Amino acid sequence: MPTSTRSAETAGPLDSWVLLFARVAIAPLFLYSGVGKVMAFTATAGRLPGGADGFGALLAAGAVTVELGCGIALILGLFARQAAMILIPFTIAATLMFHNFWAAPAALVVMQTINFLKNLGLLGALAMIATYGPGAYSAQSAIWPGPKRAPSLS
C-alpha cells in the first residue's frame, strides 16, 4: 500500500486552499439555516418534538446555537475541527428527521432524495475538516502557528 511522505510541515499550499474552500463552501448553509430558524423561531419549534411551547423550543434554540456557532467557527477556521465534529451528528439527525425520502409523499420523494444526498456530501466535507483541521488559511493557524497545523490531504 503506498504511503505519503507528506506531513503537516511539508503539505503544499493546495491542501490549505482545499480546506479553506471546504469550510467556506459549507458554512453559509448552516448560517443561512440558523438565521432562518431565528426569523421563524415559533414555526421551527412547532415542527420539532414537543412543539413551540414545549421541548421543541429548546430543540430549536439548540439548533440555532449549533448552526450559527459552528458556521462562524468554520468560516473563521477557529475550532473548525470541533465544529465539524458537532455538525456531523447534527446533520445526521436533521437528515433522518427532515429528509426521510422513504416516507415522503410521492410528490416530494425526488426533492427529499436530493436533500438527503446533498447532506451526505456535507457529511463528507465535515469529515474531511474534522480529520485534517482548518488548514493554514485560518484564524487558528494565525493564532497558534506551528507543527500542529492540518496534516496533508494525501
SEDRENMAR-679526 format. One line per 2 residues: number of its first residue (from 1); their letters; for each residue x, y, z of N, C-alpha, C. Coordinates in Angstrom, 1 decimal. Layout:
! residues N
NUM = a = X Y Z X Y Z X Y Z ~ ...
//
This chain:
! residues 154
1 = mp = 0.8 -1.2 0.0 0.0 0.0 0.0 0.9 1.2 0.0 ~ 0.7 2.2 -0.9 1.5 3.3 -1.0 1.3 4.2 0.2
3 = ts = 2.3 4.8 0.7 2.2 5.8 1.8 2.8 7.1 1.3 ~ 2.3 8.2 1.9 2.7 9.5 1.5 3.8 9.9 2.5
5 = tr = 4.8 10.7 2.0 5.8 11.2 2.8 5.5 12.6 3.2 ~ 4.4 13.1 2.8 4.0 14.5 3.1 3.5 14.5 4.5
7 = sa = 3.7 15.6 5.2 3.2 15.8 6.6 2.7 17.2 6.7 ~ 2.3 17.6 7.9 1.8 19.0 8.1 2.8 20.0 7.7
9 = et = 4.1 19.7 8.0 5.1 20.7 7.7 5.4 20.8 6.2 ~ 5.2 19.7 5.5 5.6 19.7 4.0 4.4 19.7 3.1
11 = ag = 3.2 19.9 3.7 1.9 19.9 2.9 2.0 21.2 2.0 ~ 1.6 21.0 0.8 1.6 22.1 -0.1 0.5 23.1 0.1
13 = pl = 0.6 24.3 -0.5 -0.5 25.2 -0.3 -1.8 24.8 -0.8 ~ -1.8 23.9 -1.8 -3.1 23.4 -2.3 -4.0 22.7 -1.3
15 = ds = -3.3 22.0 -0.3 -4.1 21.3 0.7 -4.8 22.4 1.6 ~ -4.2 23.5 1.9 -4.8 24.5 2.7 -5.9 25.2 1.9
17 = wv = -5.7 25.4 0.6 -6.7 26.0 -0.2 -8.0 25.1 -0.3 ~ -7.7 23.8 -0.4 -8.9 22.9 -0.4 -9.7 22.9 0.9
19 = ll = -9.0 23.0 2.0 -9.6 23.0 3.3 -10.4 24.4 3.5 ~ -9.7 25.4 3.0 -10.4 26.8 3.1 -11.7 26.7 2.2
21 = fa = -11.6 26.2 1.0 -12.7 26.1 0.1 -13.8 25.3 0.8 ~ -13.5 24.1 1.4 -14.5 23.3 2.0 -15.2 24.0 3.1
23 = rv = -14.4 24.7 4.0 -15.0 25.4 5.1 -16.0 26.5 4.6 ~ -15.4 27.3 3.6 -16.2 28.5 3.2 -17.4 28.1 2.3
25 = ai = -17.3 26.9 1.7 -18.4 26.5 0.8 -19.6 25.9 1.6 ~ -19.3 25.3 2.8 -20.4 24.7 3.5 -20.9 25.5 4.6
27 = ap = -20.1 26.4 5.2 -20.6 27.3 6.3 -21.8 28.1 6.0 ~ -22.0 28.7 4.8 -23.2 29.5 4.5 -24.5 28.7 4.7
29 = lf = -24.5 27.5 4.4 -25.7 26.7 4.5 -26.1 26.6 6.0 ~ -25.2 26.4 6.9 -25.5 26.4 8.3 -25.9 27.8 8.8
31 = ly = -25.2 28.8 8.4 -25.5 30.2 8.8 -26.9 30.6 8.3 ~ -27.2 30.3 7.0 -28.5 30.7 6.4 -29.6 30.0 7.2
33 = sg = -29.4 28.7 7.4 -30.4 27.9 8.1 -30.6 28.4 9.5 ~ -29.5 28.7 10.2 -29.6 29.3 11.6 -30.4 30.6 11.7
35 = vg = -30.1 31.5 10.7 -30.8 32.8 10.7 -32.2 32.6 10.3 ~ -32.5 31.6 9.4 -33.9 31.3 9.1 -34.7 30.8 10.3
37 = kv = -34.0 30.0 11.1 -34.7 29.5 12.3 -35.0 30.6 13.3 ~ -34.0 31.6 13.4 -34.3 32.7 14.3 -35.4 33.5 13.8
39 = ma = -35.5 33.8 12.5 -36.5 34.6 11.9 -37.9 33.9 12.0 ~ -38.0 32.6 12.0 -39.2 31.9 12.1 -39.2 30.9 13.3
41 = ft = -38.8 31.4 14.5 -38.5 30.5 15.6 -39.7 29.7 16.0 ~ -40.9 30.3 16.1 -42.0 29.6 16.6 -42.4 28.5 15.6
43 = at = -42.4 28.8 14.3 -42.7 27.8 13.3 -41.7 26.7 13.3 ~ -40.4 27.0 13.5 -39.4 26.0 13.6 -39.6 25.1 14.8
45 = ag = -39.8 25.7 16.0 -40.1 24.9 17.2 -41.3 24.1 17.1 ~ -42.3 24.6 16.4 -43.5 23.8 16.2 -43.4 22.5 15.3
47 = rl = -42.3 22.5 14.5 -42.1 21.3 13.7 -41.3 20.3 14.4 ~ -40.8 20.6 15.6 -40.0 19.7 16.4 -40.8 19.0 17.5
49 = pg = -40.3 17.8 18.0 -41.0 17.1 19.0 -41.2 18.0 20.2 ~ -42.4 18.1 20.8 -42.7 18.9 21.9 -43.3 20.2 21.6
51 = ga = -43.3 20.6 20.3 -44.0 21.8 19.9 -43.4 23.1 20.3 ~ -44.0 24.2 19.8 -43.5 25.5 20.0 -43.4 26.0 21.5
53 = dg = -44.3 25.5 22.3 -44.4 25.9 23.7 -43.7 24.9 24.6 ~ -43.1 23.9 24.1 -42.5 22.9 24.9 -41.1 22.6 24.6
55 = fg = -40.8 21.3 24.6 -39.4 20.9 24.3 -38.9 21.3 22.9 ~ -39.9 21.5 22.0 -39.5 21.9 20.6 -38.8 23.3 20.6
57 = al = -39.1 24.2 21.6 -38.5 25.5 21.7 -37.0 25.3 22.1 ~ -36.8 24.4 23.0 -35.4 24.1 23.5 -34.6 23.5 22.4
59 = la = -35.2 22.5 21.6 -34.5 21.9 20.5 -34.2 23.0 19.4 ~ -35.1 23.9 19.1 -34.9 24.9 18.1 -33.8 25.8 18.6
61 = ag = -33.8 26.2 19.8 -32.7 27.1 20.4 -31.3 26.4 20.2 ~ -31.3 25.1 20.5 -30.1 24.3 20.4 -29.6 24.3 18.9
63 = av = -30.6 24.1 18.0 -30.2 24.0 16.6 -29.7 25.4 16.1 ~ -30.3 26.5 16.6 -29.8 27.8 16.2 -28.4 28.0 16.7
65 = tv = -28.1 27.6 17.9 -26.8 27.7 18.5 -25.8 26.9 17.8 ~ -26.1 25.7 17.4 -25.2 24.8 16.7 -24.9 25.4 15.3
67 = el = -26.0 25.8 14.6 -25.8 26.2 13.2 -25.0 27.5 13.1 ~ -25.4 28.5 14.0 -24.7 29.8 13.9 -23.3 29.7 14.5
69 = gc = -23.2 29.0 15.7 -21.8 28.9 16.3 -20.9 28.1 15.4 ~ -21.3 27.0 15.0 -20.4 26.2 14.2 -20.2 26.8 12.8
71 = gi = -21.2 27.4 12.2 -21.0 28.1 10.9 -19.9 29.2 11.0 ~ -20.0 30.0 12.1 -19.0 31.0 12.3 -17.6 30.4 12.5
73 = al = -17.5 29.3 13.3 -16.3 28.7 13.5 -15.7 28.1 12.2 ~ -16.5 27.6 11.3 -16.0 27.1 10.1 -15.5 28.3 9.2
75 = il = -16.2 29.3 9.1 -15.8 30.5 8.3 -14.5 31.0 8.8 ~ -14.3 31.2 10.1 -13.1 31.7 10.6 -12.0 30.7 10.6
77 = gl = -12.3 29.5 10.7 -11.3 28.4 10.8 -10.7 28.4 12.2 ~ -11.6 28.7 13.2 -11.3 28.7 14.6 -12.1 27.6 15.3
79 = fa = -11.4 26.6 15.8 -12.1 25.5 16.4 -13.0 24.8 15.3 ~ -12.5 24.8 14.1 -13.2 24.2 12.9 -13.3 22.7 13.1
81 = rq = -12.3 22.1 13.6 -12.3 20.6 13.7 -13.4 20.2 14.7 ~ -13.5 20.9 15.8 -14.5 20.7 16.8 -15.9 21.0 16.3
83 = aa = -16.0 22.1 15.5 -17.3 22.5 14.9 -17.8 21.4 14.0 ~ -16.9 20.9 13.2 -17.2 19.8 12.2 -17.7 18.6 13.0
85 = mi = -17.0 18.3 14.1 -17.4 17.1 14.8 -18.8 17.3 15.5 ~ -19.2 18.5 15.8 -20.5 18.7 16.3 -21.5 18.7 15.2
87 = li = -21.2 19.2 14.1 -22.1 19.3 12.9 -22.4 17.9 12.3 ~ -21.5 17.0 12.5 -21.7 15.6 11.9 -22.9 15.0 12.5
89 = pf = -23.0 14.8 13.8 -24.2 14.1 14.3 -25.5 15.0 14.2 ~ -25.3 16.3 14.2 -26.4 17.3 14.0 -27.0 17.1 12.6
91 = ti = -26.1 17.0 11.6 -26.5 16.8 10.2 -27.1 15.4 10.0 ~ -26.6 14.4 10.6 -27.2 13.1 10.5 -28.6 13.1 11.1
93 = aa = -28.8 13.7 12.3 -30.1 13.8 12.9 -31.1 14.6 12.0 ~ -30.7 15.7 11.5 -31.5 16.6 10.7 -31.9 15.9 9.4
95 = tl = -31.0 15.2 8.8 -31.2 14.4 7.6 -32.2 13.3 7.8 ~ -32.1 12.6 8.9 -33.0 11.5 9.1 -34.4 12.0 9.5
97 = mf = -34.5 13.1 10.2 -35.7 13.7 10.7 -36.5 14.4 9.5 ~ -35.8 15.1 8.7 -36.5 16.0 7.8 -36.3 15.7 6.3
99 = hn = -35.4 14.7 6.0 -35.2 14.4 4.6 -35.4 12.9 4.4 ~ -36.4 12.3 5.1 -36.6 10.9 5.0 -37.5 10.6 3.8
101 = fw = -36.8 10.5 2.6 -37.4 10.3 1.3 -38.2 9.0 1.3 ~ -37.8 8.0 2.1 -38.5 6.7 2.1 -39.9 6.8 2.7
103 = aa = -40.2 7.9 3.4 -41.6 8.1 4.0 -42.3 9.3 3.4 ~ -41.7 10.0 2.4 -42.3 11.2 1.9 -43.4 10.9 0.9
105 = pa = -44.4 11.8 0.8 -45.4 11.6 -0.2 -44.8 11.6 -1.6 ~ -45.4 10.9 -2.5 -44.8 10.7 -3.9 -44.4 12.0 -4.5
107 = al = -45.1 13.1 -4.3 -44.7 14.3 -4.9 -43.4 14.9 -4.4 ~ -43.0 14.5 -3.2 -41.8 15.0 -2.5 -40.6 14.1 -2.5
109 = vv = -40.8 12.9 -3.1 -39.7 11.9 -3.0 -38.4 12.4 -3.7 ~ -38.5 13.0 -4.8 -37.3 13.4 -5.6 -36.6 14.5 -4.8
111 = mq = -37.4 15.5 -4.3 -36.8 16.6 -3.6 -36.1 16.2 -2.3 ~ -36.8 15.3 -1.6 -36.2 14.8 -0.3 -35.0 13.9 -0.6
113 = ti = -35.0 13.2 -1.7 -33.9 12.3 -2.0 -32.7 13.2 -2.3 ~ -32.9 14.3 -3.1 -31.8 15.2 -3.4 -31.2 15.8 -2.1
115 = nf = -32.1 16.3 -1.2 -31.7 16.9 0.0 -30.9 15.9 0.9 ~ -31.4 14.6 0.9 -30.7 13.6 1.6 -29.3 13.3 1.1
117 = lk = -29.2 13.2 -0.2 -27.9 13.0 -0.8 -27.0 14.2 -0.7 ~ -27.5 15.4 -0.8 -26.7 16.6 -0.5 -26.1 16.6 0.9
119 = nl = -26.9 16.2 1.8 -26.4 16.1 3.2 -25.3 15.0 3.4 ~ -25.4 14.0 2.6 -24.3 13.0 2.6 -23.0 13.7 2.1
121 = gl = -23.1 14.5 1.1 -21.9 15.2 0.7 -21.4 16.2 1.7 ~ -22.3 16.9 2.4 -21.9 17.7 3.5 -21.2 16.9 4.6
123 = lg = -21.7 15.7 4.9 -21.0 14.9 5.9 -19.6 14.6 5.4 ~ -19.4 14.3 4.1 -18.0 14.1 3.7 -17.1 15.2 3.9
125 = al = -17.6 16.4 3.5 -16.8 17.6 3.8 -16.5 17.9 5.2 ~ -17.5 17.7 6.1 -17.3 17.8 7.5 -16.3 16.8 8.1
127 = am = -16.4 15.6 7.6 -15.4 14.6 8.0 -14.0 14.9 7.6 ~ -13.9 15.5 6.4 -12.5 16.0 6.0 -12.0 17.1 6.9
129 = ia = -12.9 18.0 7.3 -12.4 19.1 8.1 -12.2 18.6 9.6 ~ -13.0 17.7 10.0 -12.8 17.1 11.4 -11.5 16.3 11.4
131 = ty = -11.1 15.7 10.3 -9.9 14.9 10.2 -8.6 15.8 10.0 ~ -8.7 16.7 9.1 -7.5 17.5 8.7 -7.4 18.9 9.4
133 = gp = -8.5 19.3 10.0 -8.4 20.6 10.6 -8.7 21.7 9.6 ~ -8.5 23.0 10.0 -8.9 24.1 9.2 -7.9 24.5 8.1
135 = ga = -6.7 24.0 8.2 -5.7 24.3 7.2 -4.9 25.6 7.6 ~ -4.0 25.9 6.8 -3.1 27.1 7.1 -3.8 28.4 7.0
137 = ys = -4.8 28.5 6.1 -5.5 29.7 5.9 -6.7 29.8 6.8 ~ -6.4 30.0 8.1 -7.4 30.0 9.1 -7.0 30.9 10.3
139 = aq = -8.0 31.3 11.1 -7.6 32.1 12.3 -6.9 31.2 13.3 ~ -7.2 29.9 13.3 -6.5 29.0 14.2 -5.0 29.0 13.9
141 = sa = -4.6 28.9 12.6 -3.2 28.9 12.3 -2.5 30.2 12.5 ~ -3.3 31.3 12.4 -2.7 32.6 12.7 -2.4 32.8 14.2
143 = iw = -3.3 32.2 15.0 -3.2 32.4 16.5 -2.2 31.4 17.1 ~ -2.3 30.1 16.6 -1.5 29.0 17.1 -0.7 28.4 16.0
145 = pg = 0.3 29.1 15.5 1.1 28.6 14.4 2.0 27.5 14.9 ~ 2.5 26.6 14.0 3.4 25.6 14.4 3.1 24.3 13.7
147 = pk = 3.7 23.2 14.2 3.6 21.9 13.6 2.3 21.2 13.8 ~ 1.4 21.8 14.5 0.1 21.2 14.7 -1.0 21.6 13.7
149 = ra = -0.5 22.2 12.6 -1.4 22.5 11.5 -1.9 21.2 10.9 ~ -2.9 21.4 10.0 -3.5 20.2 9.4 -2.6 19.3 8.7
151 = ps = -2.7 18.0 8.9 -1.9 17.1 8.1 -2.3 17.1 6.6 ~ -1.5 16.6 5.8 -1.7 16.6 4.4 -2.9 15.8 4.0
153 = ls = -3.5 16.2 2.9 -4.7 15.5 2.4 -4.4 14.3 1.6 ~ -3.1 14.1 1.3 -2.8 12.9 0.6 -2.0 11.9 1.4
//
